[in-house]
């Protein structure tokens, strides 16, 4: 899909969907990053060594553990915070009722990042975690790559502006004027990027964006992005 051309896929180089994601990225020339739960002096599982070598020419490997650190059980939840922190969105494809995928989703939610889950059959233990995330409104339901592109605002078609009558000569305060000035020169911006460019606090920015959206001057996009209307 064209909307995936500028995507970086981050995963844990583990058995199952992690390895499948990395391999698919290598096949379709999509950058991919593996976050390890041990030092860079080894690869676990060892059978993934070849894939890890191929990834280094199309992304890379990352860890915050010192060389010599073994892949012990408690390290895996620790590395999940890095996966969640690096990613604009976390996608859970399969998950049991308890496990690392749900830990990553919970961390991503705590970071105010988007979380998505692929639903599964009722009674399938490998889908219990996904269904639970969706049921508790902790993840948005996705069934295809097209769904993900649309919800994240990556699809160019979803970015087309609709003709909209806006109020003329709207009174704006200084913060609102600053936000409009920044958004006028960009196709879209995230909250963090707006804060950096305007040097305003996040609460002030959120309040101003809400007012601008109500005035029809700004539109909210999926993935916590905003654009000028």
Secondary structure, DSSP 8 states (H G I E B T S, - for coil): -GGGTT--EEE---TTHHHHHHHHHHHTT--EEEE-SS-TT--SSGGGHHHHHHHTTSEEEE-SS-TT----HHHHHHHHHHHHHH-SEEEE-S--SSSHHHHHHHHHHHTT-EEEE----TT-TTTHHHHHHHHTTSSEE--SHHHHHHHHT-SGGGG--------SS----HHHHHHHHHHHTSS-EEHHHHHHHHT--HHHHHHHHHHHHHTTSEEEETTTEEEE-
